[in-house]
Structure formats: C-alpha cells, structure tokens
Amino acid sequence: MIAADRLLRLPDAINFDTAAAMMLQGMTAQYLLRRTFRVQPGETILVHAAAGGVGLILCQWAKHLGVTVIGVVSTKEKAELALAHGAAHAIVGHADLPAEVKRITGGAMVPVVYDSVGKDTFMASLDCLAPLGLMVSYGNASGPVGAVDVALLGAKGSLFLTRPGMATYLAKRADLETAANELFEVVQNGAVAIRVNQTFPLSKAADAHRALEARLTTGSTVLVP
C-alpha cells in the first residue's frame, strides 16, 4: 500500500503508460540536475549510460537548461540515440574516456559526472573531473564501486564524491511535489520526450531484468499486465 503523502495527481495530458515510464527515472533526473549538482547554462557535463532511461531524460533536460552534454554509451547505435535526444557529443566506450573529454573540453574537463554504471567506470569518471569537481555515483549497473581511498580525491584535484538516493531527496512532501511538478512541466512543454522502447509482460519480468543487465535496452522499459 502506498502512503497517502506519496500520492500525486497525474496531469490529464500525461497517459498512464508514459507515467509508468517517467516517474522514477524523471524524478531521479530532476534531483540530479536541480539539487545534487545544480547545473548552470554554459556548463559542460558528462552523463554515463546516456541512451538509457535516466540518461535520455538527463540529456534532454540538461540541453533545455542550456547545458552541453557529453554522453557515454556502449554502441554506435546508442550514440546516435543520445545525440538525437540532447547530447552534444557521444563517446562509445570508456577506455579512453578522460582523453576524449579533455579533447572535447579543450583541457578544461567537466564540473560534474553523472555515473550510473559503477565499478567499471568509476576511476575513469574521476579522471574526467575538473579540480573541485563532483562525482555523482547514482547507480551500479556494472557492480558496486567498493571501498574508496578518500586521499585519492585530494590527489586528483580536491574532488567531491556523493552517492545520492531518491528516498532522501524526496523524503519531504514539498520536495516530492517540486520534483514531480518540474518533471510534468518539461514533459508537457516538449522539452523532454519519454521513450518507452521496450515492453515486457509482467510474467516476463525476469527477461526484462536480464535485458537491462546486458545493456540491451534503450530509453524506458515498462512491464504490462
């Protein structure tokens, strides 16, 4: 049962399928861009899994806010998708990630990295940050990051590291309403398009999880009765 203070009214212009795809991922994007690191027009940011559900929303919303997005993806096809949804640059793979970010930014690097991949990209992400930059590790698709030597953050430029979670950011009713209303606004005005690119019957939920883990999906995945 959902507590009464967690209920939200869905605008008439947003259907239930779209809502199913957008609420968790969209409000995650909201607090990442508006609170964890409040992006500013003219900044350049790095987004991992840029063709995924949260990634596509981050790319579009950040562009709407006047931000240049460098998206990191796993295939050329996903690069095209990210570019079509707000990313200004797309990097396939993370083997030479810091070098590519350095080239794109003219050596400035980025003030923030949004990383939902985890173990496989963590160190490369740190090396993409400008001094005093913020590493936002908000997922672990490749596995947990594990223990981090905090002295490393100092050695790499007095960096900051955070592991945000929705339960904290949306614990207060006012914050929940703000996040939802900002999300509803950018979806209704067309700044952010919600892409439901995969649907699975509820009975095939395990298949959906396997597809997500294998990075075979793009956009949002919805389970239907």
C-alpha positions in Angstrom: 0.0 0.0 0.0 1.3 3.5 -0.9 1.2 6.1 1.9 -1.2 9.0 1.2 1.6 11.5 1.4 3.3 9.7 -1.5 0.3 10.0 -3.9 0.5 12.5 -6.8 -2.2 13.7 -9.2 -1.3 12.9 -12.8 -1.9 15.7 -15.3 -4.6 14.9 -17.9 -2.1 15.4 -20.7 0.1 12.5 -19.5 -1.2 9.0 -20.0 -0.6 6.1 -17.7 2.0 4.3 -19.9 4.1 7.5 -20.1 3.7 8.0 -16.4 4.8 4.4 -15.7 8.0 5.1 -17.6 8.7 8.6 -16.4 8.2 9.0 -12.7 11.1 7.1 -11.1 13.6 8.0 -13.9 12.3 11.5 -14.4 12.4 12.5 -10.7 15.8 11.0 -10.5 16.9 13.3 -13.3 15.3 16.2 -11.5 17.1 15.9 -8.3 20.4 15.1 -10.0 20.3 18.2 -12.2 18.5 20.6 -9.9 19.8 19.6 -6.4 22.7 17.2 -6.3 24.6 19.4 -8.7 22.5 22.4 -9.9 23.7 22.7 -13.5 24.1 26.2 -15.0 23.8 27.4 -18.6 27.0 27.2 -20.4 28.4 24.3 -18.4 29.6 21.0 -19.9 28.7 17.8 -18.1 29.3 14.1 -18.5 26.5 11.6 -18.5 27.1 7.8 -18.5 24.5 5.4 -20.0 23.2 8.4 -21.9 20.9 6.2 -24.1 19.2 4.6 -21.0 16.0 5.7 -19.4 17.5 8.2 -16.9 20.3 9.1 -19.4 17.9 10.2 -22.2 16.0 12.4 -19.7 19.2 13.9 -18.4 20.4 14.7 -21.9 17.2 16.4 -22.9 16.6 18.2 -19.7 20.2 19.5 -19.4 20.1 20.8 -23.0 16.8 22.5 -22.1 18.7 24.2 -19.3 21.4 25.4 -21.6 24.0 22.8 -20.7 26.3 20.9 -23.1 26.1 17.2 -22.6 28.8 14.7 -23.3 27.1 11.3 -23.3 28.9 8.0 -22.8 27.3 4.9 -24.4 28.2 1.3 -25.3 27.4 1.2 -29.0 27.3 3.4 -32.1 23.5 2.9 -32.3 23.1 4.2 -28.7 25.4 7.1 -29.6 23.0 8.2 -32.4 20.1 7.9 -29.9 21.8 10.1 -27.3 22.7 12.7 -29.9 19.1 12.8 -31.1 18.0 13.4 -27.6 20.1 16.4 -26.5 23.7 15.2 -26.2 26.1 17.4 -28.0 28.8 14.7 -28.0 28.7 11.0 -27.7 31.6 8.7 -26.7 31.4 5.0 -27.3 33.1 3.0 -24.5 35.1 4.3 -21.6 38.6 3.0 -22.4 39.9 6.4 -23.4 37.3 8.5 -21.7 39.4 11.1 -19.9 41.4 11.8 -23.1 38.2 12.2 -25.1 36.7 14.5 -22.5 39.9 16.5 -22.5 39.8 16.9 -26.2 36.1 17.9 -26.3 36.5 20.5 -23.5 39.8 21.8 -24.6 41.5 20.6 -21.5 39.0 22.1 -19.0 37.4 18.8 -18.1 33.9 18.8 -16.5 32.5 20.1 -13.2 30.3 17.0 -12.7 30.0 13.4 -13.8 26.7 11.5 -13.5 27.6 7.9 -13.3 25.1 5.1 -13.1 27.4 2.3 -14.2 29.5 2.0 -11.1 32.6 -0.3 -10.8 33.7 -0.3 -14.5 33.6 3.5 -15.0 34.4 4.9 -11.5 38.1 5.6 -11.9 37.8 6.9 -15.5 35.0 9.2 -14.3 37.2 10.7 -11.6 39.8 11.5 -14.2 37.2 13.5 -16.3 36.6 16.0 -13.5 38.0 19.5 -13.3 39.5 20.5 -9.9 36.8 20.7 -7.2 34.5 18.7 -9.5 31.7 16.5 -8.2 31.5 12.7 -8.9 27.8 11.7 -8.7 27.7 7.9 -8.4 24.0 7.1 -8.5 23.9 3.6 -9.8 26.0 0.4 -10.1 24.9 -1.4 -13.3 28.4 -3.0 -13.6 28.7 -3.7 -9.9 29.3 -1.8 -6.7 32.2 0.6 -6.6 33.6 -0.7 -3.4 35.9 1.0 -0.9 37.3 4.3 -2.0 40.5 5.8 -0.7 39.5 9.4 0.2 43.1 10.5 -0.3 42.6 9.8 -4.0 40.0 12.6 -4.2 42.6 15.0 -3.0 45.3 13.8 -5.3 43.0 14.1 -8.3 42.1 17.8 -7.6 40.3 18.1 -4.3 37.2 16.3 -5.8 33.9 15.7 -4.2 32.0 12.4 -4.2 28.4 11.7 -3.5 26.0 8.7 -3.6 22.5 10.2 -3.8 19.3 8.3 -3.3 15.7 9.2 -4.0 14.4 8.3 -0.5 16.5 11.1 0.9 15.9 13.7 -1.8 12.1 13.2 -1.9 11.5 12.4 1.8 9.6 15.7 2.4 6.2 16.2 0.7 7.3 19.6 -0.6 10.3 18.1 -2.3 8.3 15.4 -3.8 5.8 17.9 -5.3 8.5 20.1 -6.6 10.3 17.3 -8.4 7.0 15.9 -9.9 5.8 19.4 -11.0 9.1 20.2 -12.6 9.1 16.9 -14.4 5.5 17.3 -15.5 6.3 20.8 -16.9 9.3 19.7 -19.1 7.4 16.7 -20.4 4.2 18.7 -21.2 6.1 21.5 -22.9 8.0 19.1 -25.1 11.5 19.7 -23.7 11.7 16.1 -22.5 10.2 13.2 -24.5 9.7 9.9 -22.7 10.7 7.0 -24.8 9.2 3.6 -24.0 11.4 1.5 -26.2 10.7 -1.9 -24.6 7.6 -3.5 -23.1 7.5 -6.9 -21.4 4.6 -8.8 -20.0 4.7 -8.9 -16.2 5.2 -12.6 -16.4 8.4 -11.9 -18.3 9.9 -9.6 -15.7 13.0 -11.7 -15.3 13.6 -11.3 -19.1 13.4 -7.6 -18.7 15.9 -7.6 -15.9 18.3 -9.7 -18.0 18.0 -7.3 -20.9 18.8 -4.3 -18.6 21.8 -6.1 -17.1 23.1 -6.9 -20.6 22.7 -3.3 -21.7 20.4 -4.4 -24.5 17.8 -1.7 -23.8 17.4 2.0 -24.6 15.1 4.5 -23.1 12.5 3.2 -20.7 11.2 -0.3 -20.2 7.7 -0.9 -19.0 6.1 -4.1 -17.6 2.5 -4.5 -18.8 -0.2 -6.9 -17.5 
